[in-house]
Amino acid sequence: MSSSKPESAAPPTVLVSGVGPDGSRLDAYDALPWFDGAQRDDGSMSAAAMPAWREAPASTHPAVQSGRLRDEGEIARGGMGSIHRLYDVDLRRRVALKVIDSALAEQADMRQRFVDEARITGALTHPNIVPVHDLAVDEAGRGASYTMKLVDGRTLTELIAMQASQRDVERILQALASVCDALSYAHSRGIVHRDLKPDNIMVGEFGEVYLMDWGCAHATTERTLVDGEPDAEGTVAGTVRYMSPEQARGEISRIDARTDIFSMGAILYKALTGQAPYMGPMDDALAAAARCEFRSPDESGGVAVKPPPMLTAIVKKAMAKEREDRHQSAAELADELRAFLRGGNWFPLHVFQAGRVIVREGDRADAAYIITAGQCEVRRRDPDHPGRSIPLRVLKAGDVFGETAIFADAPRSASVVALEDVSAVVVDRASLEELVASTYLGRFVRALADRFLEVEAKARQQTAKG
């Protein structure tokens, strides 16, 4: 379970400089991420109030007391207890020890939750779930601890804040796909994690990914892995910033695999915007979570350039208010993330206001455009009246323009003006040339473009002769 700390005022929204208000900058993806550092969002804030931490509790694990495991000190704390680094004298390796907080150990239900967490984690034998070695409960039944693999690496929270390139974002997406693999296995065993957040995902230096902290895990079907009583209807457990609406409303009977899917979407939201979907004081955040009210990732105040449309679409589907509208399995979400990575659809979405000249006749071609919403008009200068333009055609959603001048390495042959507010995916020249040079599909595109240019050249010759 997540820890809860005294509420503090939300930090100010951080904006990225260097992008004009008209969205004219086209090289924003040269300096990912889309935000200037991840905002502190009190990601550990949970709905269940926990007592203030005191000194680290003394370990009750018998192997520590016997000297086989040597305690090297506390390295982290969670909602249920502290985590220590230990040295195994016999096996000459380091392991982690999680010890229940002494105050929680006085509560029978919390002791049972801690033991259930150890058993659930130990039973979920998956490459992306940290292995548990053993569980120890003292004779009085009050102290409890368990040892597990020590994961050297960083939390996803750290990786999100450290993003500086497309490669960094790809690493995060790959990690999320691996977490989906772990969830898919857990869901097959009837276990919902219920506390997914960047702090609970560890990424090792060599690509290892581990989903941690199963203290809020909820058994939806067979309860052979746990001895504790099911949470009563109305219980709210988990981390508010990343909660699904059914979780925030305490609808225990409606919690299933799709509850975790929502939280995965919320983590991706954080990766794209630098902040969690629900900000502000706990009561306000919990109310917003219950209503499923959050800004679209491409409208977040901390976003300088809108994220790739496909990633925004994945977030919106995963975070749909109704469970039936979300991805129906973790495997489905993983497939979409990996499809995005394979497709390389990193191109930004820009909005051009009505009347804006998106490309100007005679200018050098630096990008091509794919319209996703709105209408544009293609215009060419009237050779007889240079101050006038001749309308040629209207472009709508789905139409592409600007690519011919890049392939021809020639100035723009016409201008394109937004007739209304237009959203368009912008493919910069370097990316388009790389596509053509590095993929077989790109060669087909280049061949079609060359043929089109030949046809257009012949048509101009015929016009000149006529």
N, C-alpha and C positions, 0 to 999 in steps of 0.2 A: 504494500500500500504506500502511496506517496506521502511525503511529509508535508505538514502545513506550517508555514511561518507567519509571523505577524504581518498583516497586510500593509503594504507600502504604496505610495502614490505611483501610478503608471508613469514610466519615463516618457519624454517627449518623442513624437514621431520623427524619425530620421529620414531625410530626403537626400537624393543623390544630385549633386551639381553636375553641370557640364552638358545638360540636355535642354535645348531651347523649348519654350512653351508651345511652339508649333510642331514639336516632334520631328524636326528636320534632321536630326543627327541619325545617320544610318549605320554607324560603326559601334553602336552601344554594346554589341555582343563581343567586341574586342576586349571589353573590360567587365566581364561578369563579376559578381552576380548582378541581379537587377536592383539590388538595394545596397546601401552603404553600411554594411555590418548588421548582424542580427540584433534585434531589440531584446532587451531583458523583458521577459514576459512572465516571470514567476512560474516557470514551467512545472515546478514541483508542487504547486498549489493544489491541494486535494479537497474534496468535499467533506471528508471526515476530519474533524479537528483533532490534532495530536498534541500531546504535552510538549513543552519546551524541552530541548535536549539539555541534559546535564553532562557530567563527565562520562566518558566512554565506559560502558559496563565491563566488568571483569569477565573474561571468558570462562565458561563452565565446561568447555569441551574437554573430555578426559585425556585426549592425546596431547593437549597443551599442558595439562596438569602433570602428565607423566614425563613430559620433556621430549616426546617424539616430534611434536610440532612446536616450533619456536615462534612466538608472536613477535612480529616486526613492526607492529603499530597499525593504527586505524588509517584507512585510505579513502573511505567514503561512508556516507550515511544515507539510509532510505527511510521510508515511512515506518518500517517495522523494527529496524535496528541498525547496528553499525557493521561495517565490513572491514576486516583486518587482513593484512598480508602475513602469511605464515611461511616458514621454511620447514619442509619435511626432511628431518634429519636422516631417515632411513632411505627414502627414495631420492634425496638430494635434488629436490625441486621445490618451487614455490607454489602455494595454493592460496585460495581465498577462504576466509571464514566469516559467515554471517551470524551475528549474535542478536537475539531479541533484546529490545530495550527493557531495562529492569522494571520500569513503570508499567509497560504493557504486559510484562510477564506476570504481573499480579492479577491480570484479568483473564479468566478462563477462556473466553471466546477469542481473545487476541492471541493467546498462547496456541490455541487450536488452529487459528488462521495461519500462524507462522509455521507450524508443523505441516499443515496442508500445503503451504507454499513449497516447502522442501520436497514433499512427496510428489507434488505435481511436476515440479521442475525435474526431479529425478526420473520420473516415469516418461517424460517426453524426450525420448532419445532421438534427437535430430541434429544434424551438423550445425544448424544455426540457433540452437538452444544450448546454453552453457551446461556442461555435465556436472551433476552433483555426485560427490564421493560418498558421504555418509551423513547421518543425522544423529545428534546426541541430545537427550533430555535428562536432566539431573534427577536424582532419586526423589526429591521433593516434588518433582513435576512442574517446577516453576521456571528454571533456566533451560533454554533451548538454543542450539546452534547447529549449523551444518557447514560442511566444507564443500568446495566446488573448484572448478578450474579457475585459475587466476588469468584474467584476460588483460593483456597489455595492449593498449590502444587508446582511442579517443571516443567520447560519446558523439552521437550524431549532432547533438547541440553544438559541440565544438566545431565539427566539420562544417556545419551550416554557417557558423559565424566566420569561418576561415575561407570561405569560397572566394576564389580570385580568377578562375578560368572555367572554360567549358568542361575541361577535364575534371575539375573538382565537382561540378554539378553531375556529370556522368557517374562519378564515384558514388555520390549520394543516391542517385536513382538505382544503381546496381545494388546498393545496400538495401534499399527499400524493397526491391524485388526479392532479395534473399530473405528478408523478414517475412514477406508474403509466403515464401516457401515454408518457413517455420510455422506460420499461422495456419496454413493449409493442413499441415500435419496435426497441429493441436486441435483444430476444429474437427478433424476426422475422429479424434478421441473424445469429442464432446466438451472441449475446454475452450472458453473465450478468455482472452488475456485481460481485457477491460481496463488496462492502464497503459495504453500505447502512447508514447511520447518520445521525443528525441533523446531525453536523458536515459531512457531505458533501452537504447540501442547502442551497442559497442562495436566499433570497427577497428580491427587490428592492423598492424603495420604491413601485413602481407595479404590483406584482402579478407581476413576472417570477419564474419559478421555474426553477432550474437544478440538475440532478444532476451533481455534480462527481466528480473523483478516480476514474478508471477504472484505477488501477494494479494492482488485483487482478482485473481483468476476465478471464473465462474463456471461451474459444471452444469451444462445445459441438459445433459441426458443421464447416462449412467454415472453414479457418484461413488464408484469403487475406489477412486483415488483420494477421496477426502472423507473425513469423519465429522467435520463441523456441520452445523445446521445450515440449510440454504438461507440466503439473505431474505428478509421479509420484504414483501411488496412495499414500495416507498423508500427503500434504502438507496441512497446515492453514494456510490463509491467510485473512485478513479480520479483523474486529473481534469479539472474543470475546463482548462484551456483547450482540450482536445476531445471533449465528450460529444457523443451522439445525443440527439434530442431525447431518445427513449431512456438513455442512461441518466441524463440530467433530470428527467422527470421521475426517476426512481421506478420505472416500469420494468421490474425484474423479469416478469413473465415474457417480455418482448425482446429481451437481450439474446442475441444469437451471433453467428459469425459476421453478419452484416454490421453489427455494432463495432467490431474491430475494423471493418472496412472503412467506416466513417472516420475513425481515428487515424487510420493510415492516410486518408485524404487530407486530414488536418495537419499531419506531419509534412506532407508534400507542400501544403499551403505555406507552412513555416519556411520550408526550403526556398520557395519562390518569392516570398515577400519579406522575410526577416522577422516576422512576428506571427504569433499564434492567431487563430481565427477569432478568439474571444479574449478581449483585453479589458482592462479596468479592474475595479474591486471585485472580490469574489462573488458577492450577491448579484452584481450587474452581469458578470460573466456567466454565472450559472443561469440566470434568467434568459440571457441571449442564447445560450446553448439549448435550453429547453424549447425555445421558439425556433431554433436553427436559423438565427439571423446573423449573417456575417457578410462582409464585403467580398465581392468576387476578387480572386487573386490579381486580376489585371486592373482592378480599381483601388487597390490598397494604397494608402497614403505614403507608404515607404517605397513604392515602386517607381523607378525612373523610366523604364521602358517596359512595355507590357510583355509578360512571359510568352513563350511559344504557345500558340492557340491550342495545340494538341495537349500540352501539359495542363493548361487551364481547364480544358474539357474533362480530363481525367479527374482533376480535383473536384469539379462540380458534380460529376457523376458519383464519385465515391462519397461525397458529402451531401447527397440528396436527402431531403427531409424525410421522405418515406423510404423505408427499407427496400421496397420492391423496385425502386428506381435506382438503387445503387448497383455496383458490381455484386453479383450474387455469390461470389466466392473469392477467396484470396488468390486462387490460381488465375482467375479471370483478370484481376487487377495486375498481377505479376506479368501476365501476357501483354497487357497494354503498355506497361512500363518498358518491357523489353522490346516491344514493337517500335516504340518511340526511339529507343537507343539504336536499333538497327536502321531505322529510317533516317536518322540524323536530321529531324525536322526542327532545327534550332532557330529558325528564322523568326525575327521579331514581328509583332503586330503593331502597326502604327495607325493612328486616327488622323485623317486630314479633314480640316473644316471646309464647309461649303465655300466655293470660290477659290480655294487654294490651287495653284498651279503645281501639280505633282511632278511632272516632267516638262521641260521647256524645249521647244524646237531649237535645234542648233547646239544645245549643251552636250557635253560629253556624257556618255552613259555610264552610270556608276551602280545601277541596281535595276532589277526587274520587280514587278508587282503582281500579286494575286489578290483580286478583290474578294473580300469576304462579306461585305455589306455596303450598301449605297450604290450610287451611279456616278460615272465620270463621262465626260465628253472628249472625244479626240478632235483636235482642231489643227489646221495647217494654214500658214500664212497665204493670203491671196497674192499671187505674183504680180497682179495688176494694181493692187492696192495694198502695199506693205503694212499699212496701219490696221488692216482688217484681217479677220481669220475666217476660214471656211469650215463649218462643222462637217465632220466626216462620218462619225458614228457614235453611238452611246454604248458604254461598257457597263455591265452589271455584275452582280456577285457570281464568282466562278470564272470570270474572264481574266486573262493574263495580258499584260502589256509591258513594254520596255525591254524585252529580251532580245529583239532583233538587232538593236543598235549595239548591244554587247557582243553578239556573235559576229556582226559585221565590222566591229571596231570602228564605228562611224558615229558622227553626231546624231542626235535625236532628229528623226524625220518629221516629227509632229509634236504638238503639246497635248498634255492630258490635264483636264481641269475637273475638280470635284464639283458636281452639280448639287450635291448635298453632303452631309458628313459621311465620309467614306472610311471604312476600315480595310486595310490591306496588309497582307504579309509581304515583307520586304526581303528580297533575296539579293544580297550584295554581289557585286561583280566577282570578287575573289571566290566566294562560295560557288557561284555558278560555273566559273571556269574550272574550279577544282572538281566539281561534279562531272563535267565533261571530260576532264583529263583522267579521272581515276576510276570511273565505273563504266561498265558496258552500256547501262541505260543512258548514261551521259553521251556516249557515242551515237546512240540512236537519235537523241535530242539534237545533237550537233548536225547529223546528217539531214534531219528534217528541216532544220533551220537553214542549212546551206541550199537545199532545194527550194525553199521558200524564197530565199534571196535571189536565186537564179530566175525564178518565175517573175518576181517583182522587177528585176533588172530588164527582163525582156519586155514586160508590160510598159515600162518607162520608155524603152527604145521605140516601141510601136507608137506610143503617144507622141514622141518627138517627131517621128517620120510623118504621122498624120497631120 
